[in-house]
Amino acid sequence: MELHAATGAEGLWGQVLAILAMGGLPLWTIAFLSVVTVTLILWKAMRLLSLGAWTGRGRANRAVDLWQAGQRAQARALVEGKSGTRFRLIRAAMDVATDDSLTSAEAEAEVTRVARRLLAEAQAGLRGLELAAVLGPLLGLMGTVTGMIASFKSLQAAGANADPATLAGGIWELLITTAAGMGVAIPAQVALTWYESVTDRLALDMEDNATRILARRMARVDSGTHEVMPFRMHAQAAAE
């Protein structure tokens, strides 16, 4: 049984190597890109999990509710020691809200600075997935086009002795690179869209929490002398 399984594995590996050999350098490049893409997708999922992208939303909202109700000690206790992105921004906003030495503009600028840094952490790796989604089909198309050029050149050289069946077989082999490129691009694009929706939701939560924490302070400090720029604008700028 073990010998049969080993023989089957060797046969499968041999088929993979044969397909890669047919595609040449473009297909080898796509194979390497696929490994990088899968690694990046898994790393990004673990990274967002560690940043609390899918957890802690209810706890963060409760902390902000307590803060607005004037129960500041209880609110701080809920977010103290938590490493999630929402909690880190809430703690920064609470610190700013209780610092009377800051003007409204300075308080807003400080929270915006922290928000931009946290959003940059959450969005790390998205450019790589975007690049994989673009490069995959392009590499596949390049392999197919260059291979077809070589095939038609051979057909021309063969002249009247050319075998159309041989040409057709060569073309389907060359189309493997296009299929492989799409096979890399599709999961990369799906993951990119999903992760972007997660970070967008995270940005909206951060905007809402910061606005609610700073709202009372903004009304008290520099009242009527400073026009507060909506926090949404800062969050969008950070995302860009």
VENKA-V188017 format. One record per backbone hydrogen bond with DSSP energy under -1.0 kcal/mol. CO is the residue of the C=O (numbers start at 1). NH is the residue of the N-H. Records with the same first field share a line. If there is no record, write none. Layout:
BEGIN
CO->NH ; NH
END
This chain:
BEGIN
1->5
2->6
3->7
4->8
5->9
6->10
7->11
8->12
9->13
10->14
11->15
12->16
13->17
14->18
15->19
16->20
17->21
18->22
19->23
20->24
24->28
25->29
26->30
27->31
28->32
29->33
30->34
31->35
32->36
33->37
34->38
35->39
36->40
37->41
38->42
39->43
40->44
41->45
42->46
43->47
44->48
45->49
46->50
47->51
48->53
49->52
51->85
56->60
57->61
58->62
59->63
60->64
61->65
62->66
63->67
64->68
65->69
66->71
67->70
70->72
71->75
72->76
73->77
74->78
76->80
79->82
84->88
85->89
86->90
87->91
88->92
89->93
90->94
91->95
92->96
93->97
94->98
96->99
99->102
103->107
104->108
105->109
106->110
107->111
108->112
109->113
110->114
111->115
112->116
113->117
114->118
115->119
116->120
117->121
118->122
119->123
123->126
125->129
126->130
127->131
128->132
129->133
130->134
131->135
132->136
134->138
135->139
136->140
137->141
138->142
139->143
140->144
141->145
142->146
143->147
144->148
145->149
146->150
147->151
148->152
149->153
150->154
151->155
152->156
153->157
154->158
155->159
158->161
159->162
163->167
164->168
165->169
166->170
167->171
168->172
169->173
170->174
171->175
174->177
175->179
176->180
177->181
178->182
179->183
180->184
181->185
182->186
184->188
185->189
186->190
187->191
188->192
189->193
190->194
191->195
192->196
193->197
194->198
195->199
196->200
197->201
198->202
199->203
200->204
201->205
202->206
203->207
204->208
205->209
206->210
207->211
208->212
209->213
210->214
211->215
214->218
215->219
216->220
217->221
222->225
230->233
231->235
232->236
233->237
234->238
235->239
236->240
END
